[in-house]
Amino acid sequence: MEQRETPEQVVEGQPTEETQAPAAQEGAQATTPSYVFALGRVATRFPSLAVEKEFAQATGRAEETAGLTDQQALHSLLSNRANRYLVRQLCFVLTIEGLETYILEPRDPVDFELLVDAVRPTSRPTDVDVVIGTKGPIASAEACNGLTVPIVGFDQLYSFDVDSLIGSIPRPENLSEDDQESFRATAEELFYRIMQIADNAGATDEHRALNYLAVRYDRIYTLTAEQFGGNFSLSGVEVRTSRLSGTRKIVDIIFSYTHRETDVTEKYFVRVDVTEEFPFLVTKMSPFYER
């Protein structure tokens, strides 16, 4: 006669269907990549005293550093291919709103060149670095001289200054000189407003979408300029999960403009797909109506 296993005969700690299912789900979640599309500024940091001293000795051996500022001397040193071994030893940190947020590591060693390019000979407050990559674990305390922030393996890094970004935005035709200046002020205000949204570290779907629009979709600037010209103010920027989301992650970014005299609000939205590492536009800017 076949014996049936009683509850008492189950070996303690042996996995069952009930215990295996949550573990499997947890494992699946752990393998889901966490993407980053962040706007900030790249800075350097010495990971140890030994690396700092080696830099000092290399600077002393370098020629033509007389008259250079510290930042210019650092850029000159890193740009020299003979010192590429020092570039690999440095910590490159992305700071966002003055806070050290990520340690940057290239997924391809060739991209150390991009990090060197991000260390400008003259640093200005309007400098911006865009980092697109995958967020990894928190760095150990030994990795970057006690700095414990997430490591981002980046696939793309490019640098610009805000004036260049705004200067590249197509203007409406027949703008007067005063209107040109007004357009520039409008675009600059909107860009910094997106950057200063609370906790915008470029790691959530919402913030990745906003940062993508800030540097890749100039219509948000021309629309805001048009609304300012009609005596509207930008009263809100909201990100919602789109009704089109299913197998892909799609978000709606809604821009609200309120008339300064009548308090009437007009809304416009754009859809962005943030499923994978590189966001892209799904729907161009259109009027938004609440449903």
LOVO-239934 format. One record per residue (C-alpha): residue number from 1; residue in one letter; x, y negated, z. Coordinates in nm, 2 decimals, padded with zeros to 4 digits. Layout:
# LOVO-239934
SITE seq type      x      y      z
SITE NUM    A      X      Y      Z
...
//
This chain:
# LOVO-239934
SITE seq type      x      y      z
SITE   1    M  00.00  00.00  00.00
SITE   2    E  00.14 -00.34 -00.10
SITE   3    Q  00.24 -00.56  00.19
SITE   4    R  00.14 -00.93  00.17
SITE   5    E  00.36 -01.20  00.31
SITE   6    T  00.21 -01.36  00.61
SITE   7    P  00.28 -01.73  00.70
SITE   8    E  00.51 -01.61  00.98
SITE   9    Q  00.73 -01.42  00.73
SITE  10    V  00.81 -01.73  00.53
SITE  11    V  01.18 -01.81  00.59
SITE  12    E  01.22 -02.15  00.75
SITE  13    G  01.37 -02.41  00.51
SITE  14    Q  01.29 -02.20  00.20
SITE  15    P  01.16 -02.42 -00.08
SITE  16    T  00.79 -02.37 -00.17
SITE  17    E  00.58 -02.53 -00.44
SITE  18    E  00.47 -02.80 -00.20
SITE  19    T  00.83 -02.90 -00.12
SITE  20    Q  00.97 -02.85 -00.46
SITE  21    A  00.72 -03.09 -00.64
SITE  22    P  00.81 -03.41 -00.45
SITE  23    A  01.18 -03.33 -00.48
SITE  24    A  01.15 -03.28 -00.85
SITE  25    Q  00.96 -03.61 -00.88
SITE  26    E  01.22 -03.79 -00.67
SITE  27    G  01.50 -03.65 -00.89
SITE  28    A  01.32 -03.77 -01.20
SITE  29    Q  01.29 -04.12 -01.06
SITE  30    A  01.66 -04.13 -00.96
SITE  31    T  01.76 -04.07 -01.32
SITE  32    T  01.55 -04.36 -01.46
SITE  33    P  01.80 -04.63 -01.56
SITE  34    S  01.77 -04.97 -01.39
SITE  35    Y  01.83 -05.24 -01.66
SITE  36    V  01.96 -05.59 -01.61
SITE  37    F  01.92 -05.90 -01.82
SITE  38    A  02.07 -06.17 -01.61
SITE  39    L  02.17 -06.54 -01.64
SITE  40    G  02.45 -06.66 -01.42
SITE  41    R  02.82 -06.74 -01.42
SITE  42    V  03.12 -06.50 -01.43
SITE  43    A  03.38 -06.56 -01.16
SITE  44    T  03.70 -06.37 -01.07
SITE  45    R  03.79 -06.22 -00.74
SITE  46    F  04.11 -06.04 -00.62
SITE  47    P  04.02 -05.69 -00.50
SITE  48    S  04.33 -05.67 -00.27
SITE  49    L  04.62 -05.87 -00.14
SITE  50    A  04.86 -05.67 -00.37
SITE  51    V  04.67 -05.77 -00.68
SITE  52    E  04.67 -06.13 -00.57
SITE  53    K  05.04 -06.13 -00.52
SITE  54    E  05.10 -05.97 -00.86
SITE  55    F  04.90 -06.25 -01.02
SITE  56    A  05.11 -06.51 -00.84
SITE  57    Q  05.43 -06.34 -00.96
SITE  58    A  05.29 -06.32 -01.32
SITE  59    T  05.20 -06.69 -01.31
SITE  60    G  05.55 -06.77 -01.19
SITE  61    R  05.70 -06.58 -01.48
SITE  62    A  05.46 -06.74 -01.74
SITE  63    E  05.57 -07.03 -01.96
SITE  64    E  05.39 -07.35 -02.03
SITE  65    T  05.18 -07.36 -01.72
SITE  66    A  05.32 -07.70 -01.61
SITE  67    G  05.04 -07.96 -01.61
SITE  68    L  04.76 -07.70 -01.62
SITE  69    T  04.49 -07.68 -01.36
SITE  70    D  04.45 -07.36 -01.16
SITE  71    Q  04.15 -07.26 -01.38
SITE  72    Q  04.35 -07.33 -01.70
SITE  73    A  04.65 -07.14 -01.58
SITE  74    L  04.42 -06.84 -01.49
SITE  75    H  04.26 -06.85 -01.84
SITE  76    S  04.60 -06.87 -02.00
SITE  77    L  04.73 -06.58 -01.80
SITE  78    L  04.43 -06.35 -01.87
SITE  79    S  04.43 -06.44 -02.24
SITE  80    N  04.79 -06.31 -02.28
SITE  81    R  04.77 -05.95 -02.39
SITE  82    A  05.09 -05.87 -02.20
SITE  83    N  04.89 -05.93 -01.89
SITE  84    R  04.60 -05.70 -01.98
SITE  85    Y  04.69 -05.47 -01.70
SITE  86    L  04.60 -05.75 -01.46
SITE  87    V  04.26 -05.80 -01.63
SITE  88    R  04.18 -05.43 -01.55
SITE  89    Q  04.27 -05.49 -01.19
SITE  90    L  04.05 -05.80 -01.13
SITE  91    C  03.70 -05.80 -01.00
SITE  92    F  03.46 -05.99 -01.23
SITE  93    V  03.16 -06.11 -01.04
SITE  94    L  02.83 -06.26 -01.18
SITE  95    T  02.70 -06.53 -00.95
SITE  96    I  02.34 -06.64 -00.98
SITE  97    E  02.24 -06.97 -00.82
SITE  98    G  02.57 -06.97 -00.63
SITE  99    L  02.52 -06.62 -00.49
SITE 100    E  02.75 -06.33 -00.58
SITE 101    T  02.50 -06.09 -00.73
SITE 102    Y  02.68 -05.82 -00.94
SITE 103    I  03.02 -05.68 -01.00
SITE 104    L  03.07 -05.64 -01.37
SITE 105    E  03.23 -05.35 -01.54
SITE 106    P  03.24 -05.30 -01.92
SITE 107    R  03.09 -04.97 -02.05
SITE 108    D  03.35 -04.99 -02.33
SITE 109    P  03.71 -05.09 -02.23
SITE 110    V  03.73 -05.30 -02.55
SITE 111    D  03.48 -05.54 -02.38
SITE 112    F  03.73 -05.66 -02.13
SITE 113    E  03.78 -05.92 -02.40
SITE 114    L  03.43 -06.05 -02.33
SITE 115    L  03.51 -06.09 -01.96
SITE 116    V  03.83 -06.28 -02.04
SITE 117    D  03.63 -06.51 -02.27
SITE 118    A  03.38 -06.58 -01.99
SITE 119    V  03.66 -06.72 -01.78
SITE 120    R  03.67 -07.07 -01.94
SITE 121    P  03.97 -07.29 -01.91
SITE 122    T  03.75 -07.57 -01.78
SITE 123    S  03.44 -07.48 -01.58
SITE 124    R  03.13 -07.69 -01.60
SITE 125    P  02.80 -07.68 -01.41
SITE 126    T  02.61 -07.62 -01.74
SITE 127    D  02.81 -07.31 -01.83
SITE 128    V  02.59 -06.99 -01.85
SITE 129    D  02.68 -06.63 -01.90
SITE 130    V  02.43 -06.37 -02.02
SITE 131    V  02.48 -06.01 -01.90
SITE 132    I  02.28 -05.72 -02.04
SITE 133    G  02.35 -05.37 -01.90
SITE 134    T  02.26 -05.10 -01.65
SITE 135    K  02.26 -05.15 -01.27
SITE 136    G  02.45 -04.88 -01.08
SITE 137    P  02.53 -04.82 -00.72
SITE 138    I  02.64 -05.06 -00.45
SITE 139    A  03.02 -05.11 -00.47
SITE 140    S  03.22 -04.98 -00.18
SITE 141    A  03.38 -05.24  00.05
SITE 142    E  03.73 -05.14 -00.08
SITE 143    A  03.64 -05.20 -00.45
SITE 144    C  03.63 -05.58 -00.44
SITE 145    N  03.78 -05.70 -00.11
SITE 146    G  03.47 -05.64  00.10
SITE 147    L  03.21 -05.75 -00.15
SITE 148    T  02.92 -05.50 -00.14
SITE 149    V  02.68 -05.58 -00.43
SITE 150    P  02.55 -05.36 -00.72
SITE 151    I  02.78 -05.27 -01.00
SITE 152    V  02.65 -05.35 -01.35
SITE 153    G  02.79 -05.16 -01.65
SITE 154    F  02.73 -05.41 -01.93
SITE 155    D  02.69 -05.35 -02.30
SITE 156    Q  02.66 -05.72 -02.39
SITE 157    L  02.80 -06.03 -02.24
SITE 158    Y  02.80 -06.37 -02.41
SITE 159    S  02.86 -06.72 -02.29
SITE 160    F  02.74 -07.07 -02.38
SITE 161    D  02.66 -07.40 -02.22
SITE 162    V  02.31 -07.54 -02.18
SITE 163    D  02.38 -07.83 -02.42
SITE 164    S  02.47 -07.59 -02.70
SITE 165    L  02.16 -07.38 -02.64
SITE 166    I  01.93 -07.69 -02.65
SITE 167    G  02.12 -07.83 -02.95
SITE 168    S  02.05 -07.51 -03.15
SITE 169    I  01.67 -07.52 -03.10
SITE 170    P  01.49 -07.63 -03.42
SITE 171    R  01.32 -07.96 -03.38
SITE 172    P  00.99 -08.06 -03.53
SITE 173    E  01.03 -08.27 -03.84
SITE 174    N  01.05 -08.66 -03.83
SITE 175    L  01.13 -08.69 -03.46
SITE 176    S  01.24 -09.04 -03.36
SITE 177    E  01.56 -09.09 -03.16
SITE 178    D  01.35 -09.14 -02.84
SITE 179    D  01.16 -08.82 -02.92
SITE 180    Q  01.48 -08.63 -02.97
SITE 181    E  01.60 -08.73 -02.62
SITE 182    S  01.26 -08.64 -02.48
SITE 183    F  01.27 -08.30 -02.64
SITE 184    R  01.62 -08.24 -02.50
SITE 185    A  01.51 -08.33 -02.15
SITE 186    T  01.20 -08.10 -02.18
SITE 187    A  01.40 -07.80 -02.30
SITE 188    E  01.66 -07.85 -02.02
SITE 189    E  01.40 -07.88 -01.75
SITE 190    L  01.22 -07.56 -01.87
SITE 191    F  01.55 -07.36 -01.89
SITE 192    Y  01.65 -07.45 -01.54
SITE 193    R  01.30 -07.38 -01.41
SITE 194    I  01.32 -07.03 -01.54
SITE 195    M  01.67 -06.98 -01.39
SITE 196    Q  01.55 -07.11 -01.05
SITE 197    I  01.25 -06.88 -01.02
SITE 198    A  01.27 -06.72 -00.68
SITE 199    D  01.50 -06.41 -00.66
SITE 200    N  01.55 -06.41 -01.04
SITE 201    A  01.84 -06.16 -01.05
SITE 202    G  01.74 -06.03 -01.39
SITE 203    A  01.67 -05.68 -01.26
SITE 204    T  01.29 -05.66 -01.26
SITE 205    D  01.08 -05.63 -01.57
SITE 206    E  00.93 -05.97 -01.51
SITE 207    H  01.26 -06.15 -01.47
SITE 208    R  01.43 -05.96 -01.76
SITE 209    A  01.14 -06.08 -01.99
SITE 210    L  01.17 -06.44 -01.87
SITE 211    N  01.54 -06.45 -01.92
SITE 212    Y  01.51 -06.29 -02.26
SITE 213    L  01.27 -06.57 -02.36
SITE 214    A  01.49 -06.84 -02.22
SITE 215    V  01.78 -06.75 -02.45
SITE 216    R  01.62 -06.58 -02.74
SITE 217    Y  01.28 -06.74 -02.81
SITE 218    D  01.29 -07.11 -02.89
SITE 219    R  00.91 -07.15 -02.93
SITE 220    I  00.87 -07.18 -02.55
SITE 221    Y  01.07 -07.51 -02.57
SITE 222    T  00.89 -07.66 -02.87
SITE 223    L  00.55 -07.57 -02.72
SITE 224    T  00.64 -07.73 -02.39
SITE 225    A  00.76 -08.05 -02.57
SITE 226    E  00.43 -08.06 -02.76
SITE 227    Q  00.23 -08.03 -02.44
SITE 228    F  00.43 -08.30 -02.26
SITE 229    G  00.36 -08.52 -02.56
SITE 230    G -00.01 -08.46 -02.50
SITE 231    N  00.02 -08.57 -02.14
SITE 232    F  00.02 -08.22 -02.00
SITE 233    S  00.25 -08.09 -01.73
SITE 234    L  00.39 -07.74 -01.70
SITE 235    S  00.18 -07.61 -01.40
SITE 236    G  00.28 -07.25 -01.39
SITE 237    V  00.47 -06.95 -01.54
SITE 238    E  00.32 -06.61 -01.46
SITE 239    V  00.42 -06.26 -01.57
SITE 240    R  00.16 -05.98 -01.58
SITE 241    T  00.17 -05.62 -01.69
SITE 242    S  00.00 -05.61 -02.03
SITE 243    R -00.31 -05.42 -02.11
SITE 244    L -00.11 -05.27 -02.39
SITE 245    S  00.13 -05.10 -02.15
SITE 246    G  00.11 -04.72 -02.18
SITE 247    T  00.41 -04.51 -02.28
SITE 248    R  00.60 -04.84 -02.31
SITE 249    K  00.64 -05.12 -02.06
SITE 250    I  00.50 -05.44 -02.20
SITE 251    V  00.45 -05.77 -02.00
SITE 252    D  00.26 -06.09 -02.08
SITE 253    I  00.43 -06.41 -01.99
SITE 254    I  00.17 -06.68 -01.94
SITE 255    F  00.26 -07.06 -01.96
SITE 256    S  00.00 -07.29 -01.80
SITE 257    Y -00.02 -07.66 -01.89
SITE 258    T -00.25 -07.90 -01.69
SITE 259    H -00.36 -08.24 -01.83
SITE 260    R -00.23 -08.51 -01.60
SITE 261    E -00.56 -08.71 -01.61
SITE 262    T -00.84 -08.46 -01.65
SITE 263    D -00.69 -08.15 -01.47
SITE 264    V -00.79 -07.93 -01.76
SITE 265    T -00.56 -07.64 -01.80
SITE 266    E -00.45 -07.47 -02.12
SITE 267    K -00.27 -07.14 -02.12
SITE 268    Y -00.05 -06.97 -02.38
SITE 269    F  00.12 -06.63 -02.37
SITE 270    V  00.38 -06.42 -02.53
SITE 271    R  00.42 -06.04 -02.50
SITE 272    V  00.76 -05.88 -02.45
SITE 273    D  00.86 -05.51 -02.44
SITE 274    V  01.10 -05.43 -02.16
SITE 275    T  01.10 -05.05 -02.18
SITE 276    E  01.46 -05.02 -02.26
SITE 277    E  01.78 -05.21 -02.21
SITE 278    F  01.72 -05.47 -02.48
SITE 279    P  01.39 -05.65 -02.45
SITE 280    F  01.21 -05.76 -02.77
SITE 281    L  00.91 -05.97 -02.88
SITE 282    V  00.58 -05.79 -02.93
SITE 283    T  00.34 -06.08 -02.98
SITE 284    K  00.44 -06.44 -03.06
SITE 285    M  00.31 -06.74 -02.86
SITE 286    S -00.07 -06.75 -02.87
SITE 287    P -00.35 -06.92 -02.67
SITE 288    F -00.44 -06.71 -02.36
SITE 289    Y -00.80 -06.66 -02.24
SITE 290    E -00.89 -06.50 -01.91
SITE 291    R -01.10 -06.18 -01.94
//
